[in-house]
Amino acid sequence: MSGPSDIEEVVHEVEEAVVKVARSRGLPKAIVAVCVIIAIVLSGLLLATRYGVLLPQGRHLIEARANDLKLGRFGRLNIEGLSGDVWRHFALRRLTISDEKGVWLEARNLNVSWHYAELLQRRLHAESITAQQVTILRRPTLTPKQKSRGLPVSFDIDLIKARLELQPAFSYRRGVYDVTGNLDVQRRGRGQRGRISAASVLHAGDHLNLQFDLGKNLPLLLVADAHEARGGALAGALGLPADQPFDLKARADGKMSSGKLAAVATFGGAKPLEMRGAWTPEGGQASGRLDLTASTLTRKLSGRLGPEALFVITGARAEPGLYALSARVQSANLTVLAKGKGNLGERRTGPKGLALTLDTANLSKISGGPQMGPARAVGILTGTADDARFVGTAAVDRLKLGSYGLDRISGPVQLTRKAGVLSVKGQASGAGGQGTGVLAAILGAKPSASFDAQRLADGRLSLRDLEATGAGLKVQASGGRGLIGGLNFKGRAEVSNLAAARTGAKGSASATWSATQGGPGKPWTLSADAKGAGFASGFAELDRLLGASPSLSAKGNIQDGKISLASAELNGAAVKATSAGVLENGALKFKLDWSADGPFRAGPVEITGKARGSGAITGTLAEPRADLLADFDALD
C-alpha cells in the first residue's frame, strides 16, 4: 500500500503538466486543474483494495488520505461525500482547493467514469468527468515553482462537462459558462492536445473556444477565439476591463519546420496584444507588441519596464541545423539584444553561442531595493533551455546606500542553469565610493566582493562562498548542501576604521555566525556572536555603559520572512540586557529586561547606584517604540 508521500510525488509531477497546458492563452485554468485533481483522487483510490473501498469504511479511509493533500503551487485538497464504485464510476459531493487565505476553488457533485486497468500501461483514461458546478472564488496565492521530474503517467479525458462560475473577486464581473471539452496529456513531456469550449449562460453569444495540439515533433496547432459583446468575466479573468467589448483571435499552425502565427486582442478601441509571424525551413520572422498597462496582471511590470514591450526576431538558415538569429526586445526601461547562431525549434544555441546585451536606464525600477542608475550586461549565452550558460560582464552606475554611494560597481559574472538549479558566480569592484557614516567608513572608496550562490530547484537559496573587503571591512563566509538536503552557511566579519565614521569613535568589532536549514519548507536556525575591541561609538553615555569590550550573542530562526529571536544577550562594562521576540511584516514585538550601573544624568538630575527594569520594543522598523519600566537606587 502506497503512503501519502508517494501520492504527493505524483501530485507534484502532475501539477507541472497543468501549468504547461494552462499557459495557452484564454484556457480556463480551473477546468484543467479540476481534471488533474480528479487524477490525484484516483491515485488516492489505490490505497485501498478493489472491494474494500466499496464499504463505507473504505471510502472514509480514502477521504482521510486525500484531505489536506498538497497540490503543488495551487494549495491543498479537501473532498467530501465520496460514493459509488471507485474502480469504475464514483462521485464526490464537494471538492475544494485552499491556500493560506482559505478556499479559492469549489466543485460540487463531480462524477467520474474511468478505466482503472489502464493504469498498468501508465495511462489514466477517463470516459467522462462532469460537475454540476465549479466555482472560482478568487485568484490563488501560488507558491514558488519547484522542480518536476515529469509526468509519470499519461491522462486522457474523453469528455469534460461542467457549469463554471467565475466570481467578481477573480474576474471583476460574475460570469457563468457551460464548459465542454476533452484533454490528452502525454507523460514525460511528449505533448498535449485538447479542446475547450465555454458558452456564456448570462450573455448569449459570448464564448471562448480553444483548440491546441502541441505534440512533440508533430504539426503545431493553437487556435483561440474569445468574444464578449459588452465585456464580461473572460476579459476580467485576463485582468482587462470587464465593462468593454472584448475579442481575442489567435492562431498558430503548421509544422515545427514551417507555419504561421497571428494573434490580436482588443477591448473597447484598444489593442493590448498584436503578434504576427511565419517560418519555413529556410528561416522566418516574428514581431509583436504588448501593452503592459492594459491588464492588472501585467501592470506591475509596466512600472518596472515601461508602458509597452516590443519584440522582433528574425532567422535565416546558416548551416545544417542552425540559423543566423537576430532578436530585439525593447521597452522604455529595458533593451535586450541577441545575435548569433541557434535553433529555436530545438531550443539550443550554436557552438559559439549568442551574443547577448541587456541595457536598462534605471536598474532599481526593475529589481527594487537600493537606489541604482543605469546598468549593462554583455556576454555570450550557450547551451540549451535545460542546460544554459551565460558568461560576461555587468556594471551598475550610481549605487546609493543611505548616506553612502558608489559611482560604479562592475565585474565578471557567470550564470548557469541546469536541472532546475540556477547558479550565479562573480566578482564586483566598486569605484568612487564616498559619503558619511558607518558604511562610508568601512567600505571606503574601492570596496570589492566575490560570490558564488545557487537557487535550488526547490526554490531555496544557497550561498556557497562570499568574500568582501573595504577600507574597514573583511568578510569571509561559506555554505553548502548536506548529504540529506539541508543547507548551511557560516562566516566571520571584522569591522575597523570606525574613527572615520564619527568623532570620538574608535576601535574594532568582530562577529561570527552560523545558520542551518533542515530541508525545504523548514526554518533557518541562526546563531551569532559579536565582540568589540578598544571600541567606542562616539556617544559618551553609551560608551560608558558598553565599555571597550562589549559582547552580543543571539539565537533565533527565520521562516517565510518572519524572524523569531529566541534569545539575545548584551553585556557591557556597566549594562546587561536580554531580549526575545518576533519581527514579522515589519512589526516589532520584543520583550526586554535590563540592568545598568549609574550614575545616570538627565539635565540637573543625577541618578546614582544601580538601575534595573523591563519593557517592550514595539511599533515598526520605520517607527519603533520602546516602553520601559525602571527601578533606581537613589536620586540626587
C-alpha positions as CSV (number, residue, x, y, z in Angstrom):
1,M,0.0,0.0,0.0
2,S,1.4,3.4,-1.0
3,G,1.8,6.1,1.5
4,P,1.0,9.9,1.4
5,S,4.5,10.7,0.3
6,D,4.1,8.6,-2.8
7,I,0.8,10.4,-3.7
8,E,2.4,13.8,-3.1
9,E,5.2,12.9,-5.5
10,V,2.6,12.1,-8.2
11,V,0.7,15.3,-7.4
12,H,3.8,17.4,-7.8
13,E,4.6,15.9,-11.2
14,V,1.0,16.1,-12.5
15,E,1.0,19.8,-11.5
16,E,3.7,20.7,-13.9
17,A,1.6,19.3,-16.8
18,V,-1.3,21.5,-15.7
19,V,0.9,24.6,-15.8
20,K,2.1,23.8,-19.3
21,V,-1.4,23.4,-20.7
22,A,-2.8,26.3,-18.7
23,R,-0.2,28.7,-20.3
24,S,-2.2,28.5,-23.5
25,R,-4.0,31.9,-24.0
26,G,-7.5,32.0,-22.7
27,L,-7.6,28.5,-21.3
28,P,-9.7,28.3,-18.1
29,K,-7.0,27.0,-15.8
30,A,-9.6,25.9,-13.3
31,I,-11.0,23.3,-15.7
32,V,-7.6,21.8,-16.3
33,A,-6.8,21.9,-12.6
34,V,-10.1,20.1,-11.7
35,C,-9.3,17.4,-14.2
36,V,-5.9,16.8,-12.7
37,I,-7.3,16.9,-9.2
38,I,-9.6,14.0,-10.2
39,A,-6.4,12.2,-11.3
40,I,-5.0,12.8,-7.9
41,V,-8.1,11.4,-6.2
42,L,-7.8,8.4,-8.4
43,S,-4.2,7.9,-7.2
44,G,-5.6,8.0,-3.7
45,L,-8.1,5.3,-4.5
46,L,-5.2,2.8,-5.0
47,L,-4.6,2.9,-1.2
48,A,-7.5,0.5,-0.8
49,T,-8.3,-2.9,-2.2
50,R,-10.6,-3.5,-5.1
51,Y,-13.6,-4.4,-3.0
52,G,-12.7,-2.9,0.4
53,V,-13.3,0.6,-1.0
54,L,-16.9,-0.2,-1.7
55,L,-17.5,-0.3,2.0
56,P,-18.2,3.0,3.9
57,Q,-15.1,2.4,5.9
58,G,-13.0,2.2,2.7
59,R,-14.4,5.4,1.4
60,H,-13.8,7.2,4.7
61,L,-10.2,6.0,4.5
62,I,-9.8,7.4,1.0
63,E,-11.3,10.8,2.1
64,A,-9.0,10.9,5.1
65,R,-5.9,10.2,3.0
66,A,-6.9,12.7,0.3
67,N,-7.8,15.6,2.6
68,D,-5.2,18.2,3.2
69,L,-3.1,16.7,0.3
70,K,-0.7,19.4,-1.1
71,L,-1.4,20.2,-4.7
72,G,1.9,21.8,-5.6
73,R,1.6,25.5,-6.1
74,F,-2.2,25.5,-6.0
75,G,-2.8,24.8,-2.3
76,R,-4.4,21.8,-0.5
77,L,-7.2,19.5,-1.4
78,N,-10.3,18.6,0.6
79,I,-13.1,16.2,-0.5
80,E,-16.4,15.3,0.9
81,G,-19.1,12.7,0.2
82,L,-17.3,10.0,-1.8
83,S,-19.8,7.5,-3.2
84,G,-20.1,4.8,-5.9
85,D,-17.7,2.2,-7.3
86,V,-14.4,3.9,-7.1
87,W,-12.9,1.4,-9.6
88,R,-15.4,2.3,-12.4
89,H,-17.7,5.2,-11.6
90,F,-17.7,7.3,-8.5
91,A,-18.9,10.7,-7.3
92,L,-17.8,13.5,-5.0
93,R,-20.4,15.7,-3.3
94,R,-17.9,18.5,-2.8
95,L,-14.3,19.3,-3.6
96,T,-12.3,22.3,-2.6
97,I,-8.8,23.7,-3.0
98,S,-7.5,26.1,-0.3
99,D,-4.4,28.3,0.1
100,E,-3.4,30.3,3.2
101,K,-6.3,32.6,2.6
102,G,-8.9,29.9,2.5
103,V,-11.0,28.2,-0.2
104,W,-10.4,29.6,-3.7
105,L,-12.0,26.8,-5.9
106,E,-15.1,24.8,-5.1
107,A,-16.6,22.0,-7.2
108,R,-20.0,20.3,-6.4
109,N,-21.4,16.9,-7.5
110,L,-18.5,15.6,-9.5
111,N,-19.0,12.3,-11.4
112,V,-16.1,10.3,-12.9
113,S,-16.2,7.3,-15.1
114,W,-12.8,5.7,-15.7
115,H,-10.8,2.5,-16.6
116,Y,-8.5,1.6,-13.7
117,A,-6.8,-1.3,-15.6
118,E,-5.2,1.2,-18.0
119,L,-3.0,2.4,-15.1
120,L,-0.9,-0.7,-15.7
121,Q,0.0,0.9,-19.0
122,R,0.9,4.2,-17.4
123,R,-2.3,5.7,-18.7
124,L,-5.2,7.3,-16.8
125,H,-8.2,7.1,-19.0
126,A,-11.5,8.7,-18.0
127,E,-14.6,8.4,-20.2
128,S,-16.1,11.4,-18.6
129,I,-15.6,13.9,-15.8
130,T,-18.7,16.1,-15.1
131,A,-19.5,18.6,-12.4
132,Q,-22.8,20.3,-11.6
133,Q,-21.0,23.4,-10.5
134,V,-17.3,24.6,-10.4
135,T,-16.8,28.0,-8.8
136,I,-13.6,30.0,-8.8
137,L,-14.0,32.4,-5.9
138,R,-10.7,34.4,-6.3
139,R,-7.2,34.2,-7.6
140,P,-5.0,31.8,-5.6
141,T,-1.7,32.8,-4.0
142,L,0.6,30.4,-5.9
143,T,3.7,29.2,-4.0
144,P,7.1,29.2,-5.8
145,K,7.6,26.8,-8.6
146,Q,9.6,23.7,-7.8
147,K,11.4,21.1,-9.9
148,S,9.4,18.5,-11.6
149,R,10.6,15.0,-12.7
150,G,8.0,14.9,-15.4
151,L,4.5,13.4,-15.5
152,P,4.8,9.6,-14.7
153,V,1.5,8.7,-16.4
154,S,-0.4,10.0,-19.4
155,F,-4.0,11.0,-18.8
156,D,-6.8,11.0,-21.4
157,I,-10.2,12.5,-20.7
158,D,-12.8,11.9,-23.4
159,L,-15.4,14.3,-22.1
160,I,-15.2,17.3,-19.7
161,K,-18.5,18.9,-18.9
162,A,-19.3,21.4,-16.1
163,R,-21.1,24.6,-15.2
164,L,-18.3,27.1,-14.4
165,E,-18.9,30.2,-12.3
166,L,-16.3,33.0,-12.1
167,Q,-16.8,35.3,-9.1
168,P,-16.0,39.1,-9.3
169,A,-13.0,38.6,-6.9
170,F,-11.5,36.6,-9.7
171,S,-12.8,38.2,-12.9
172,Y,-14.2,41.6,-11.8
173,R,-17.6,40.6,-13.1
174,R,-19.6,37.5,-12.4
175,G,-19.6,35.0,-15.3
176,V,-21.4,31.7,-15.7
177,Y,-20.4,29.3,-18.5
178,D,-21.3,25.9,-19.8
179,V,-18.0,24.2,-20.4
180,T,-17.3,21.1,-22.5
181,G,-14.0,19.7,-23.8
182,N,-11.5,16.9,-23.9
183,L,-7.9,16.6,-22.9
184,D,-5.0,14.3,-23.7
185,V,-1.6,14.9,-22.0
186,Q,1.2,12.5,-22.6
187,R,3.7,11.6,-19.9
188,R,7.3,12.8,-19.9
189,G,6.6,15.9,-21.9
190,R,5.6,14.0,-25.1
191,G,2.9,16.5,-26.0
192,Q,-0.6,17.6,-25.2
193,R,-3.7,18.3,-27.1
194,G,-7.3,19.2,-26.3
195,R,-10.4,21.3,-26.9
196,I,-12.2,23.6,-24.5
197,S,-15.5,25.4,-25.3
198,A,-17.2,27.8,-22.9
199,A,-20.6,29.4,-23.7
200,S,-21.9,32.2,-21.6
201,V,-25.2,31.4,-19.7
202,L,-25.8,35.1,-18.8
203,H,-25.0,36.7,-22.2
204,A,-26.0,34.7,-25.3
205,G,-23.2,34.7,-27.9
206,D,-20.3,35.4,-25.6
207,H,-17.9,32.5,-25.8
208,L,-14.4,31.0,-25.6
209,N,-13.2,28.3,-28.0
210,L,-9.8,26.9,-27.6
211,Q,-8.1,24.1,-29.5
212,F,-4.5,23.0,-29.2
213,D,-2.1,20.3,-30.3
214,L,1.4,20.8,-29.0
215,G,2.7,17.3,-29.6
216,K,6.4,16.9,-29.8
217,N,7.7,16.7,-33.4
218,L,4.1,16.8,-34.7
219,P,2.2,19.6,-36.6
220,L,1.6,22.6,-34.4
221,L,-1.9,23.8,-33.8
222,L,-3.2,26.5,-31.4
223,V,-6.5,28.3,-32.1
224,A,-8.1,30.6,-29.6
225,D,-11.4,32.6,-30.2
226,A,-13.0,34.6,-27.4
227,H,-15.8,37.2,-27.7
228,E,-17.8,39.3,-25.3
229,A,-20.1,41.8,-26.9
230,R,-20.3,44.1,-23.9
231,G,-17.3,42.8,-21.9
232,G,-17.5,40.3,-19.1
233,A,-15.8,37.7,-17.0
234,L,-13.5,36.4,-19.7
235,A,-11.8,39.8,-20.1
236,G,-11.8,40.2,-16.4
237,A,-10.0,36.9,-15.9
238,L,-7.2,38.2,-18.1
239,G,-7.0,41.4,-16.0
240,L,-8.7,43.5,-18.7
241,P,-11.6,45.9,-18.2
242,A,-14.8,43.8,-17.8
243,D,-17.1,46.6,-19.0
244,Q,-15.9,47.0,-22.6
245,P,-16.3,44.8,-25.7
246,F,-13.6,42.2,-25.8
247,D,-12.3,40.0,-28.6
248,L,-9.3,37.6,-28.8
249,K,-8.2,35.9,-32.0
250,A,-5.1,33.8,-32.1
251,R,-3.9,31.1,-34.5
252,A,-0.6,29.2,-34.9
253,D,-0.5,26.2,-37.2
254,G,1.9,24.3,-39.3
255,K,4.8,22.0,-38.6
256,M,7.8,22.9,-36.3
257,S,9.7,23.4,-39.6
258,S,7.1,25.7,-41.2
259,G,4.0,27.6,-40.2
260,K,2.2,30.9,-39.4
261,L,1.3,32.8,-36.2
262,A,-1.2,35.6,-35.8
263,A,-2.8,37.0,-32.6
264,V,-4.7,40.1,-31.7
265,A,-6.7,41.1,-28.6
266,T,-9.0,44.1,-28.4
267,F,-11.1,45.7,-25.8
268,G,-13.0,48.9,-26.5
269,G,-10.9,50.7,-29.0
270,A,-7.5,49.4,-27.7
271,K,-5.3,46.6,-28.9
272,P,-3.3,45.3,-25.9
273,L,-1.8,42.5,-27.9
274,E,-0.6,42.1,-31.5
275,M,1.6,39.3,-32.9
276,R,2.5,38.1,-36.4
277,G,5.0,35.7,-37.7
278,A,5.8,33.0,-40.3
279,W,8.6,30.4,-40.6
280,T,9.8,27.9,-43.2
281,P,12.8,25.5,-43.4
282,E,14.8,28.5,-44.7
283,G,14.1,30.8,-41.9
284,G,11.4,33.2,-40.6
285,Q,10.4,36.2,-38.7
286,A,8.0,37.3,-35.9
287,S,7.1,40.6,-34.3
288,G,4.7,41.8,-31.7
289,R,3.6,44.4,-29.2
290,L,2.2,44.0,-25.7
291,D,0.6,46.9,-23.8
292,L,1.7,46.3,-20.2
293,T,-0.7,48.8,-18.8
294,A,-3.8,47.2,-20.2
295,S,-4.1,44.3,-17.8
296,T,-3.8,44.3,-14.0
297,L,-1.8,41.1,-14.4
298,T,1.0,43.0,-16.2
299,R,0.6,46.4,-14.6
300,K,3.4,45.9,-12.1
301,L,5.7,45.1,-15.0
302,S,4.7,48.4,-16.6
303,G,6.1,50.2,-13.6
304,R,9.4,48.4,-13.9
305,L,9.8,48.2,-17.7
306,G,7.6,50.9,-19.2
307,P,4.1,51.1,-20.7
308,E,4.7,48.6,-23.6
309,A,7.0,45.9,-24.8
310,L,8.0,45.3,-28.4
311,F,9.8,42.4,-29.9
312,V,11.3,41.4,-33.3
313,I,13.1,38.2,-34.2
314,T,14.4,37.0,-37.5
315,G,16.3,33.9,-38.6
316,A,17.9,32.6,-41.8
317,R,19.4,29.2,-42.4
318,A,23.1,29.4,-41.9
319,E,24.2,25.7,-41.9
320,P,22.6,22.3,-41.2
321,G,20.6,22.5,-38.1
322,L,21.5,26.1,-37.3
323,Y,20.0,29.6,-38.2
324,A,21.5,33.0,-38.1
325,L,19.3,34.6,-35.4
326,S,18.7,38.3,-34.5
327,A,16.3,39.3,-31.8
328,R,15.4,42.6,-30.1
329,V,13.1,43.1,-27.1
330,Q,12.5,46.7,-26.1
331,S,10.6,48.7,-23.5
332,A,11.1,52.2,-22.1
333,N,13.5,50.9,-19.3
334,L,14.9,47.7,-20.8
335,T,16.5,46.6,-24.1
336,V,17.6,43.1,-24.8
337,L,19.6,42.2,-28.0
338,A,20.7,38.8,-29.1
339,K,22.6,37.8,-32.2
340,G,24.3,34.5,-33.3
341,K,23.6,31.0,-34.5
342,G,21.0,28.8,-32.9
343,N,17.9,26.6,-33.4
344,L,14.7,27.9,-31.8
345,G,12.8,24.7,-32.5
346,E,15.3,22.7,-30.6
347,R,15.9,25.5,-28.1
348,R,19.7,25.4,-28.4
349,T,22.5,27.7,-29.5
350,G,25.3,27.0,-31.8
351,P,28.8,26.1,-30.6
352,K,29.8,29.8,-30.4
353,G,26.6,30.8,-28.7
354,L,24.5,34.0,-28.9
355,A,25.9,37.5,-28.2
356,L,23.6,38.9,-25.5
357,T,23.3,42.5,-24.4
358,L,21.0,43.9,-21.7
359,D,20.6,47.6,-21.0
360,T,18.5,49.5,-18.5
361,A,18.3,53.2,-17.6
362,N,17.2,52.5,-14.1
363,L,18.0,49.2,-12.5
364,S,16.3,49.9,-9.2
365,K,12.9,50.1,-11.0
366,I,13.4,46.6,-12.2
367,S,15.0,45.0,-9.1
368,G,13.7,47.1,-6.3
369,G,15.9,47.6,-3.3
370,P,18.7,50.2,-3.1
371,Q,18.8,53.2,-5.5
372,M,20.6,52.3,-8.7
373,G,21.0,54.1,-12.0
374,P,21.9,52.7,-15.5
375,A,23.1,49.1,-15.8
376,R,24.5,47.0,-18.6
377,A,25.3,43.3,-19.0
378,V,27.2,41.9,-22.0
379,G,28.2,38.3,-22.7
380,I,27.7,35.0,-24.5
381,L,24.8,32.6,-24.0
382,T,25.5,29.0,-24.9
383,G,23.7,25.6,-24.4
384,T,20.1,24.5,-24.4
385,A,17.0,25.5,-22.5
386,D,17.7,22.8,-19.9
387,D,21.4,23.4,-19.7
388,A,22.4,27.0,-20.4
389,R,25.4,29.2,-19.5
390,F,26.0,33.0,-19.7
391,V,29.5,34.3,-19.3
392,G,30.1,38.0,-19.4
393,T,30.4,41.3,-17.5
394,A,28.0,43.5,-15.7
395,A,28.2,47.1,-14.5
396,V,25.9,49.3,-12.4
397,D,26.2,53.1,-12.1
398,R,25.2,55.4,-9.3
399,L,24.5,52.9,-6.5
400,K,23.2,54.6,-3.3
401,L,23.0,53.0,0.2
402,G,21.7,55.6,2.6
403,S,24.4,58.3,3.1
404,Y,27.0,56.2,1.1
405,G,27.3,56.0,-2.7
406,L,29.4,54.4,-5.4
407,D,29.9,55.9,-8.8
408,R,30.2,52.5,-10.4
409,I,30.4,48.8,-9.5
410,S,31.4,46.3,-12.1
411,G,32.9,42.9,-12.7
412,P,32.7,39.5,-14.4
413,V,29.7,37.3,-13.9
414,Q,28.7,33.7,-14.8
415,L,25.2,32.3,-14.7
416,T,24.3,28.6,-15.3
417,R,21.0,26.8,-15.3
418,K,20.9,23.0,-15.2
419,A,18.4,20.5,-13.8
420,G,16.4,23.4,-12.4
421,V,19.3,24.9,-10.5
422,L,20.4,28.5,-11.2
423,S,24.0,29.2,-10.2
424,V,25.5,32.7,-10.1
425,K,29.2,33.3,-9.7
426,G,31.0,36.6,-10.0
427,Q,33.2,39.4,-8.7
428,A,32.3,43.1,-8.1
429,S,34.7,46.0,-7.8
430,G,33.5,49.4,-6.7
431,A,34.8,52.8,-7.7
432,G,34.2,56.4,-6.5
433,G,32.8,55.4,-3.0
434,Q,32.1,58.4,-0.8
435,G,29.7,59.5,1.9
436,T,29.3,59.7,5.7
437,G,28.6,57.4,8.5
438,V,29.5,53.8,9.2
439,L,29.1,52.4,5.7
440,A,31.4,55.0,4.2
441,A,34.0,54.3,6.9
442,I,34.1,50.5,6.5
443,L,33.5,50.3,2.7
444,G,35.7,53.2,1.6
445,A,36.4,54.3,-2.0
446,K,37.0,50.9,-3.6
447,P,35.2,48.0,-1.9
448,S,35.2,44.6,-3.6
449,A,33.4,41.3,-3.3
450,S,33.3,37.8,-4.8
451,F,30.3,35.5,-4.5
452,D,29.1,32.0,-5.5
453,A,25.4,31.3,-5.0
454,Q,22.7,29.0,-6.1
455,R,18.9,29.0,-6.4
456,L,18.0,25.3,-6.0
457,A,15.3,23.5,-7.9
458,D,13.0,23.6,-4.8
459,G,13.3,27.4,-4.6
460,R,15.8,27.6,-1.7
461,L,18.9,29.9,-1.9
462,S,22.3,28.5,-1.1
463,L,25.3,30.9,-0.7
464,R,28.3,28.8,-1.2
465,D,31.1,31.4,-0.9
466,L,31.3,35.1,-0.1
467,E,34.3,37.4,0.4
468,A,34.1,41.2,0.8
469,T,36.7,43.8,1.6
470,G,36.7,47.5,2.2
471,A,38.6,50.3,4.0
472,G,37.4,48.8,7.3
473,L,35.7,45.6,6.4
474,K,36.7,42.0,5.9
475,V,34.0,39.3,5.4
476,Q,34.6,35.6,4.8
477,A,31.7,33.2,4.6
478,S,30.9,29.8,3.1
479,G,28.0,27.4,2.9
480,G,26.7,24.4,1.0
481,R,24.3,21.5,1.0
482,G,24.4,18.4,3.2
483,L,24.0,14.8,2.3
484,I,20.4,14.7,3.3
485,G,19.4,18.0,1.7
486,G,20.0,20.5,4.5
487,L,21.7,23.8,3.9
488,N,24.3,25.6,6.0
489,F,26.0,29.0,6.0
490,K,28.7,30.3,8.4
491,G,31.2,33.1,8.4
492,R,33.2,35.8,10.1
493,A,33.2,39.6,9.7
494,E,35.7,42.1,11.0
495,V,35.0,45.9,11.2
496,S,37.5,48.6,11.8
497,N,38.3,52.2,10.7
498,L,35.4,53.3,13.0
499,A,37.3,56.6,13.6
500,A,36.2,57.7,10.1
501,A,32.5,57.2,11.0
502,R,32.1,59.7,13.8
503,T,34.2,62.0,16.0
504,G,35.1,60.0,19.1
505,A,34.5,56.6,17.6
506,K,37.4,54.1,17.5
507,G,38.5,50.5,17.8
508,S,37.1,47.5,16.0
509,A,34.5,44.8,16.2
510,S,34.2,41.2,15.0
511,A,31.3,38.8,14.5
512,T,30.8,35.1,13.7
513,W,27.6,33.4,12.7
514,S,26.3,30.0,11.6
515,A,23.0,29.1,10.0
516,T,21.4,25.8,9.1
517,Q,18.2,24.7,7.4
518,G,17.0,21.1,7.7
519,G,15.2,20.9,4.4
520,P,12.6,22.6,2.1
521,G,9.9,24.4,4.0
522,K,11.9,24.3,7.2
523,P,13.2,27.4,9.1
524,W,16.7,28.7,9.1
525,T,18.2,28.3,12.6
526,L,20.7,31.1,13.3
527,S,23.3,31.9,16.0
528,A,25.6,34.9,16.1
529,D,28.3,36.3,18.4
530,A,29.9,39.7,18.3
531,K,32.6,41.4,20.4
532,G,34.3,44.8,20.4
533,A,38.0,45.6,21.0
534,G,39.1,49.0,22.1
535,F,35.6,50.0,21.0
536,A,34.0,53.5,21.2
537,S,30.9,54.7,19.4
538,G,31.5,58.4,19.9
539,F,28.4,58.8,22.2
540,A,29.7,59.4,25.8
541,E,26.9,57.8,27.8
542,L,26.7,54.8,25.5
543,D,30.4,54.3,25.7
544,R,30.3,54.4,29.5
545,L,27.7,51.7,29.6
546,L,29.3,49.4,26.9
547,G,32.9,49.9,27.7
548,A,35.8,49.0,25.4
549,S,34.9,45.3,25.0
550,P,31.1,44.8,24.8
551,S,29.7,41.5,23.6
552,L,26.5,40.4,22.0
553,S,25.1,36.9,21.4
554,A,21.8,35.9,19.7
555,K,19.9,32.8,18.7
556,G,16.7,32.5,16.6
557,N,15.2,31.4,13.3
558,I,13.9,32.8,10.0
559,Q,11.0,31.4,8.0
560,D,8.8,32.9,5.4
561,G,10.1,36.4,6.2
562,K,9.4,36.0,9.9
563,I,12.4,36.5,12.3
564,S,11.9,34.8,15.7
565,L,14.5,35.8,18.2
566,A,14.7,33.1,20.9
567,S,17.3,34.9,23.0
568,A,19.7,37.8,22.7
569,E,22.1,39.0,25.4
570,L,24.2,42.2,25.5
571,N,27.0,42.5,28.1
572,G,28.9,45.8,28.6
573,A,31.0,47.4,31.3
574,A,28.0,48.9,33.1
575,V,25.0,47.4,31.3
576,K,23.4,44.0,30.7
577,A,20.3,43.4,28.6
578,T,18.3,40.4,27.4
579,S,15.6,40.2,24.7
580,A,13.4,37.9,22.8
581,G,10.5,38.3,20.3
582,V,9.4,38.4,16.8
583,L,9.8,40.6,13.7
584,E,7.1,39.9,11.1
585,N,5.9,42.0,8.2
586,G,7.9,44.9,9.6
587,A,6.1,44.8,13.0
588,L,8.3,44.6,16.2
589,K,7.2,42.5,19.2
590,F,10.1,42.2,21.6
591,K,10.4,42.0,25.4
592,L,13.3,43.5,27.2
593,D,15.0,43.0,30.6
594,W,18.0,45.2,31.5
595,S,20.2,46.4,34.4
596,A,22.9,49.1,34.5
597,D,25.2,50.8,36.9
598,G,25.0,54.6,37.5
599,P,25.4,57.4,37.7
600,F,22.8,58.5,35.1
601,R,22.3,62.1,34.3
602,A,19.2,63.8,32.9
603,G,19.7,67.6,32.9
604,P,20.2,68.8,36.5
605,V,19.2,65.4,37.9
606,E,21.7,62.7,38.7
607,I,20.6,59.1,39.4
608,T,23.2,57.2,41.3
609,G,23.6,53.5,42.1
610,K,22.1,50.7,40.0
611,A,19.0,50.6,37.9
612,R,17.1,47.7,36.5
613,G,13.9,47.3,34.6
614,S,11.8,45.6,31.9
615,G,9.9,46.7,28.9
616,A,8.9,46.1,25.3
617,I,10.0,47.2,21.9
618,T,7.0,47.5,19.5
619,G,5.9,49.5,16.5
620,T,7.6,49.0,13.2
621,L,11.1,49.2,11.8
622,A,10.4,52.6,10.4
623,E,8.8,53.8,13.6
624,P,10.0,51.7,16.6
625,R,8.6,52.4,20.1
626,A,10.2,51.5,23.4
627,D,8.2,51.3,26.6
628,L,10.5,50.9,29.6
629,L,10.0,50.4,33.4
630,A,12.9,51.2,35.7
631,D,13.8,51.0,39.4
632,F,16.6,53.3,40.7
633,D,18.6,53.1,43.9
634,A,18.8,56.9,44.5
635,L,18.1,60.3,43.0
636,D,20.4,63.4,43.6
